Amino acid sequence: MNSQESIKFISRGEMKKLIQSGQDLSEYAIISISDTSYEYEEMLGLLDGMNFAASAFQDTDDENGMSPLQAKQILHYINNNANKKFIVHCYMGISRSGAIAKFINEYLDRGIWYLEDYTGYNRRVFNQLMAAAGMSMTAYYEELEKQDGMMK
């Protein structure tokens, strides 16, 4: 499953439109990230009956950002759905969802080039997921340098 469509990251608005369109989303594992308890509860209702994981944390690098426990919960969900396509959404569909999509791509070795090169991701979210997976950031960057050297 190396198609560019195997991991999508989108905004909250796009996710709501997708759900409301009635499109069959059964082939996807959905990761829903909300900012507030209101948004979180609303998404729980909209996603009812679907295969999803929901979490709420802000797009920050402080204690309001993703916690280690939230990272472990999302990692557990990713592991349980490793054979699925993923849709990840957050409010804007750029930073937090981009970090999770980038992590999924790396962790499951999907080989999606635009995610490998994506730079708009939230570093805290990505690093929390890497730590939850027991992956060293040093080893990650060493592997990237090694792969870059092989391509030259």
C-alpha positions in Angstrom: 0.0 0.0 0.0 2.3 2.8 -1.2 -0.4 4.9 -2.8 -0.3 8.7 -2.1 -3.9 8.3 -0.9 -3.0 5.9 2.0 -2.5 8.8 4.4 -4.4 12.0 4.2 -4.3 15.0 6.5 -7.1 17.5 6.3 -8.8 20.3 8.2 -11.7 20.0 10.6 -14.0 21.6 8.1 -12.9 19.2 5.3 -13.5 16.2 7.7 -17.0 17.4 8.6 -17.8 17.8 4.9 -16.4 14.4 4.2 -18.6 12.8 6.9 -21.7 14.8 5.9 -21.2 13.7 2.3 -22.1 10.2 3.2 -18.9 8.8 1.6 -18.0 5.3 2.7 -15.1 5.8 5.1 -14.9 2.2 6.2 -11.5 1.6 4.6 -10.0 4.4 6.7 -8.7 4.6 10.3 -9.5 8.2 11.3 -7.5 10.2 13.8 -9.4 13.2 15.1 -7.6 16.0 16.9 -9.6 18.8 18.5 -8.6 22.0 20.3 -11.6 22.3 22.7 -13.9 20.1 24.6 -16.8 21.4 22.4 -15.0 20.4 19.2 -14.0 17.1 20.7 -17.6 16.2 21.7 -18.9 17.3 18.3 -16.5 15.1 16.5 -17.3 12.1 18.7 -20.9 12.5 17.6 -20.1 12.9 13.9 -17.7 9.9 13.9 -20.0 7.6 15.9 -20.0 4.2 14.3 -16.7 4.7 12.4 -13.2 3.4 13.1 -11.6 6.4 14.9 -9.4 7.7 17.7 -10.1 11.1 19.1 -7.9 13.3 21.2 -7.8 17.0 22.2 -4.7 19.1 22.6 -3.5 22.5 21.4 -1.1 23.3 18.7 1.7 24.4 21.1 5.1 23.3 22.3 4.1 23.5 26.0 2.0 21.5 28.5 -1.1 22.2 26.4 0.3 20.3 23.5 0.3 16.5 23.0 1.1 14.6 26.2 3.1 11.4 26.3 -0.1 9.5 27.3 -1.9 10.9 24.2 1.0 9.9 22.0 0.9 6.3 23.4 -2.9 6.2 22.8 -2.5 7.3 19.2 0.5 4.9 18.6 -1.7 2.1 20.0 -4.4 3.0 17.5 -1.9 3.2 14.6 -0.6 -0.2 15.5 -4.1 -1.7 15.6 -4.9 -0.2 12.2 -1.5 -0.6 10.4 -3.1 -2.3 7.4 -5.6 0.6 6.9 -5.5 3.9 5.1 -5.5 6.9 7.4 -7.3 10.2 7.6 -5.9 12.6 10.2 -7.6 15.9 10.9 -7.0 18.9 13.2 -8.5 22.4 13.1 -6.4 23.7 10.2 -5.1 20.4 8.7 -1.5 21.6 8.7 0.6 21.2 11.8 -0.7 18.6 14.3 -2.4 16.4 11.6 0.7 16.8 9.4 2.9 15.6 12.2 0.8 12.5 12.8 0.6 11.8 9.1 4.3 12.2 8.7 4.9 9.9 11.7 2.5 7.2 10.3 4.4 7.4 7.0 7.8 7.0 8.7 6.6 4.4 11.3 4.7 2.2 8.9 7.3 2.8 6.1 4.6 3.9 3.6 7.1 5.7 1.4 4.9 8.7 0.6 7.4 11.3 -0.7 5.4 14.5 0.1 5.1 13.4 3.7 8.8 12.6 3.9 9.6 16.1 2.7 6.7 17.9 4.6 8.1 20.7 6.9 4.9 22.3 8.2 4.4 19.7 10.9 4.3 20.3 14.7 7.7 19.1 16.0 6.3 18.4 19.5 3.6 16.1 18.2 6.1 14.3 16.0 8.7 13.9 18.8 6.1 12.7 21.3 5.0 10.0 18.8 8.6 9.0 18.1 9.3 8.8 21.9 6.2 6.7 22.4 7.4 4.3 19.7 10.8 4.1 21.3 12.5 5.7 18.3 15.4 7.9 19.0 15.4 11.2 17.2 19.2 10.9 16.7 18.8 7.5 15.0 15.9 8.9 12.9 18.1 11.8 11.6 21.1 9.5 11.1 18.9 7.2 8.9 17.7 10.3 6.9 21.3 11.3 6.3 22.3 7.8 5.4 19.4 7.6 2.8 20.3 11.0 1.5 23.9 9.8 1.0 22.7 6.8 -0.9 20.7 9.0 -3.3 23.7 11.1 -4.3 
